[in-house]
């Protein structure tokens, strides 16, 4: 069969690549065309558009790039028509994907959604578009099944979280070799800095994250470079001798880290699954934050806290993200009770996520339902 998959960011590329592998295992004749990144391409998908061309963060940035966005929508529709797939699979990236889904349904294409848009966080009214335009939904968070089925009467499949498989299948590294290869301090525990994947957020996050380095001279701070950004972008942030850098090796870095400062997003869950205590950070431009504050109704912004329905990891948001606060919270998770409490909660978190095999479960359901 022919599959058309649309992912619009780094996390979607990761999950899309594992889904492609599972689809090709289930359907040996699979033809796959996709929007995604290097990982999806390496897994066997033919790349129609790279997510690096699609990454716009925040409401203001989206408005400023509307021309590009509409051009991408037109290109996508034409590309789907030419490929003529048996099924279109959307991965998160809701602003774009729900537009394409509405058009695709009008053209009588089969529409599947893997990794739900976070309508439980904001703009819940999008459920009407989903119920109208999506034939099958595969969710990865345990509370999403109840949200869709009990609250909105829309049946979905809970397949578990694909990050468990992605982390379990990673290449195991030797710590000393990794430190040497990446010019990292060989004698100090590492504090990983995960500042995001878009230029705007990385600049904001690193400015504050790096402001605490002098207060922790016994630790080596290491920035995790995102695959969506060139290494040269990070050069201005590497002037401190106690700051290291690794490019596109976040999992390897987390596997040897003592603690982490993490920008809100999928990375918070990845960090938890690596059993690394963390402080969650978030700061947007003022306009974007004011808009978001009015439409997002959640108690928490990190997936860890949302899944556990309590504050497991500290969230420093907007004006609370200061050098003083960050220093205080980082101190709590480096040693002592704060660290122990997070590590204990992480074990319960993993149990809630449903175990291994999410990609295979989703692929099997997709193939069987087309």
C-alpha positions in Angstrom: 0.0 0.0 0.0 0.9 3.7 -0.3 1.3 5.8 2.8 1.7 9.6 3.1 2.9 10.7 6.5 3.1 14.3 7.7 5.3 15.4 10.6 6.4 18.9 11.2 9.1 18.9 13.9 12.0 17.0 15.4 9.9 14.8 17.7 7.6 14.0 14.9 10.5 12.9 12.8 11.7 10.5 15.6 8.2 9.0 16.0 7.6 9.0 12.3 10.8 7.1 11.6 9.9 4.3 14.1 6.4 4.2 12.6 7.9 3.8 9.1 10.1 0.9 10.2 7.0 -0.8 11.8 4.9 -0.2 8.6 7.6 -1.6 6.4 7.8 -4.6 8.7 4.0 -5.2 8.6 3.6 -4.3 4.9 6.7 -5.4 2.9 5.3 -3.7 -0.2 4.8 -0.3 1.5 5.5 2.9 -0.5 6.0 5.8 1.9 6.2 9.5 1.1 6.6 11.9 3.9 7.0 15.3 5.4 9.6 14.9 8.2 13.3 14.8 8.6 16.5 12.9 8.3 15.3 10.0 10.5 12.2 9.4 8.5 14.2 9.5 5.3 16.7 7.0 6.7 13.9 4.7 7.8 12.8 4.4 4.2 10.4 7.3 3.6 10.8 9.5 0.5 11.0 13.0 1.8 8.6 15.6 0.2 9.5 18.4 2.6 11.9 18.8 5.5 10.6 20.0 8.8 13.4 22.5 9.0 11.4 24.5 6.5 8.3 24.4 8.7 9.4 25.3 12.2 7.7 28.5 13.3 7.3 29.0 17.1 4.5 30.9 18.8 1.6 32.9 17.6 3.5 36.0 16.4 6.0 34.0 14.4 3.2 32.1 12.7 1.5 35.3 11.7 4.7 36.7 10.3 5.2 33.6 8.2 1.7 33.1 6.9 2.7 33.4 3.2 5.2 30.5 3.6 2.6 28.4 5.5 -0.1 28.8 2.9 2.4 28.0 0.1 3.3 24.8 2.0 -0.3 23.9 2.3 -0.9 24.2 -1.4 2.3 22.2 -2.2 1.2 19.5 0.2 -2.2 19.1 -1.4 -0.7 18.9 -4.9 1.9 16.4 -3.7 -0.7 14.2 -2.1 -2.8 14.2 -5.2 0.1 13.2 -7.4 1.2 10.4 -5.0 -2.4 9.2 -4.4 -1.9 7.3 -1.2 -4.1 4.6 0.3 -3.9 6.4 3.7 -2.6 9.7 5.0 -1.1 9.6 8.5 -0.8 12.8 10.5 1.7 13.1 13.3 0.9 15.9 15.8 1.6 19.3 14.1 -2.1 20.2 14.4 -2.3 23.7 12.8 -1.1 22.3 9.5 -2.3 18.8 9.7 -5.9 19.6 10.5 -6.1 21.8 7.5 -4.8 19.1 5.3 -7.1 16.5 6.9 -10.2 18.6 6.1 -9.2 18.8 2.4 -8.1 15.1 2.3 -11.5 14.0 3.6 -13.2 15.9 0.9 -11.1 14.1 -1.6 -12.1 10.7 0.0 -8.7 9.8 1.3 -8.4 7.6 4.3 -7.2 9.7 7.2 -5.4 8.4 10.3 -3.9 10.5 13.2 -0.9 9.1 15.2 0.0 11.2 18.2 -3.0 13.4 18.9 -3.0 17.2 18.7 -3.0 18.5 22.2 -6.6 19.7 22.2 -6.9 18.8 25.8 -4.5 21.7 26.5 -6.0 24.4 24.3 -8.7 25.0 21.6 -10.7 22.0 22.6 -13.2 23.0 19.9 -10.9 21.3 17.4 -12.6 18.1 18.4 -15.3 18.8 15.9 -12.8 18.9 13.0 -11.2 15.7 14.3 -14.5 13.8 14.5 -15.5 15.0 11.1 -12.2 14.5 9.2 -10.2 11.8 11.0 -11.1 8.1 10.4 -8.9 6.7 13.2 -6.9 8.2 16.0 -3.9 6.5 17.8 -3.1 8.2 21.1 0.1 7.8 23.2 -0.8 9.4 26.6 -3.0 7.4 29.0 -5.4 10.3 29.8 -6.1 11.0 26.2 -8.3 7.9 25.7 -10.7 9.0 28.4 -10.6 12.6 27.1 -11.7 11.5 23.6 -14.0 8.7 24.5 -15.7 9.7 27.7 -15.8 13.4 27.2 -16.3 13.6 23.4 -17.7 10.2 22.3 -14.9 9.7 19.8 -13.3 6.2 19.9 -9.5 6.1 19.8 -6.7 3.5 20.2 -4.3 3.9 23.1 -1.0 2.3 21.8 1.4 3.5 24.5 4.2 6.0 24.2 6.8 5.5 21.4 9.5 7.2 23.4 9.9 4.0 25.4 10.9 2.1 22.3 13.0 4.9 21.0 15.0 5.0 24.2 15.2 1.2 24.6 16.5 0.9 21.0 19.2 3.5 21.2 22.9 2.8 20.8 24.5 2.2 24.1 27.7 4.3 24.6 30.8 4.1 26.7 30.8 7.3 28.9 34.5 7.9 28.9 34.7 7.4 25.1 31.8 9.8 24.6 33.3 12.4 26.8 36.6 12.2 25.0 35.1 12.3 21.5 33.0 15.4 22.4 35.7 17.3 24.4 33.7 17.1 27.6 35.2 17.5 31.1 36.1 14.0 32.2 36.0 14.7 35.9 32.8 16.5 36.6 29.2 15.3 36.7 27.2 16.6 33.7 24.2 18.9 33.8 22.5 18.6 30.4 20.9 21.7 28.9 18.1 21.0 26.5 17.0 24.4 25.2 14.6 23.3 22.4 14.9 23.1 18.6 13.9 26.5 17.2 16.2 29.5 17.1 13.8 31.8 19.0 13.4 29.5 21.9 17.0 28.3 22.1 18.3 31.8 22.3 15.8 32.7 25.1 16.4 29.5 27.1 20.2 29.3 26.9 20.6 32.9 28.0 19.0 32.1 31.3 20.2 28.5 31.6 23.9 29.5 31.2 23.5 32.3 33.8 23.8 29.7 36.6 27.0 28.0 35.5 29.3 30.0 37.7 27.3 29.0 40.8 28.0 25.3 40.1 31.8 25.0 39.3 31.9 21.3 40.3 29.5 20.4 37.4 30.0 20.5 33.7 27.2 22.1 31.7 26.6 20.5 28.2 24.3 21.9 25.6 22.3 19.4 23.5 22.4 20.8 19.9 19.2 20.2 17.9 19.3 18.5 14.5 17.2 21.4 13.1 20.0 24.0 13.8 23.5 24.3 12.5 26.3 23.9 15.0 27.6 27.4 14.2 24.4 28.8 15.7 25.5 27.7 19.2 29.0 29.2 19.0 28.1 32.4 20.9 27.0 30.3 23.9 30.2 28.3 24.2 32.5 31.0 25.5 32.6 29.6 29.1 35.2 26.9 29.6 32.7 25.0 31.8 30.2 24.7 29.0 30.4 21.8 26.5 28.4 21.0 23.4 27.2 17.9 21.6 25.3 17.9 18.3 22.3 15.7 17.7 23.3 13.3 20.5 20.7 14.1 23.1 20.0 10.5 24.2 23.6 9.8 24.6 24.0 13.0 26.6 21.0 12.2 28.9 22.3 8.7 29.5 25.4 10.1 31.3 23.8 13.2 32.9 23.4 13.9 36.6 20.6 16.5 36.2 19.1 18.6 33.4 17.5 22.0 32.6 14.9 21.3 30.0 12.7 23.5 27.8 9.0 22.4 28.0 8.0 19.9 25.4 8.7 16.2 24.5 12.2 16.6 26.0 10.7 16.7 29.5 9.4 13.2 29.1 12.5 12.0 27.4 14.6 13.3 30.4 12.3 11.5 32.8 12.5 8.2 31.0 16.3 8.5 31.2 15.8 8.9 35.0 17.5 12.3 35.0 16.2 14.8 37.6 15.2 18.1 35.9 13.9 21.6 36.1 11.5 22.6 33.3 11.9 26.0 31.7 9.8 28.0 29.4 9.8 31.6 28.1 8.1 33.0 25.0 8.0 36.5 23.6 5.5 38.7 25.5 2.7 38.7 22.9 2.8 34.9 22.3 2.8 34.3 26.0 -0.2 36.6 26.7 -2.2 34.8 24.0 -1.2 31.4 25.2 -2.0 32.2 28.8 -5.6 33.0 27.7 -6.3 29.8 25.7 -4.3 27.1 27.6 -6.2 25.8 30.5 -3.8 23.2 32.0 -2.4 23.2 35.5 1.0 22.2 34.1 3.1 22.6 30.9 5.4 19.5 31.2 4.2 16.1 30.1 5.7 14.6 33.2 3.4 16.6 35.5 0.4 16.2 33.2 0.6 12.4 33.1 1.2 12.1 36.8 -1.4 14.9 37.5 0.8 16.5 40.2 4.0 18.6 40.3 6.8 16.1 40.0 9.2 18.4 38.3 9.5 22.1 39.0 8.2 24.4 36.2 9.7 27.9 35.8 7.5 29.7 33.4 8.0 33.2 31.8 8.8 35.7 34.6 9.6 32.9 37.1 12.4 31.8 34.8 15.1 33.9 36.5 18.7 33.1 37.4 17.9 33.2 41.1 15.0 30.7 40.8 16.8 28.4 38.4 19.8 28.3 40.8 17.6 27.4 43.7 15.7 24.7 41.9 18.8 23.1 40.3 20.4 22.9 43.8 17.4 20.9 45.0 17.7 18.2 42.3 21.5 17.8 42.4 21.3 16.0 45.7 19.0 15.3 48.6 15.3 14.8 48.9 14.3 16.8 45.8 16.4 14.5 43.7 15.1 11.3 45.4 11.5 12.3 45.0 11.8 12.8 41.3 13.6 9.5 40.7 10.9 7.7 42.7 8.1 9.3 40.7 9.8 8.5 37.4 9.3 4.8 38.0 5.6 5.2 38.4 5.5 7.5 35.3 6.9 4.8 33.1 4.4 2.2 34.3 1.5 4.6 33.3 2.9 4.9 29.7 1.9 1.4 28.7 5.1 -0.4 28.0 7.0 -1.1 24.8 5.6 -1.6 21.3 3.7 1.6 20.5 5.0 2.0 16.9 4.3 -1.7 16.1 0.8 -1.5 17.6 0.0 1.7 15.6 1.3 0.2 12.4 -0.7 -3.0 12.8 -3.9 -1.0 13.3 -3.2 1.3 10.4 -2.6 -1.5 8.0 -5.5 -3.6 9.2 -8.0 -0.7 9.0 -7.1 0.7 5.6 
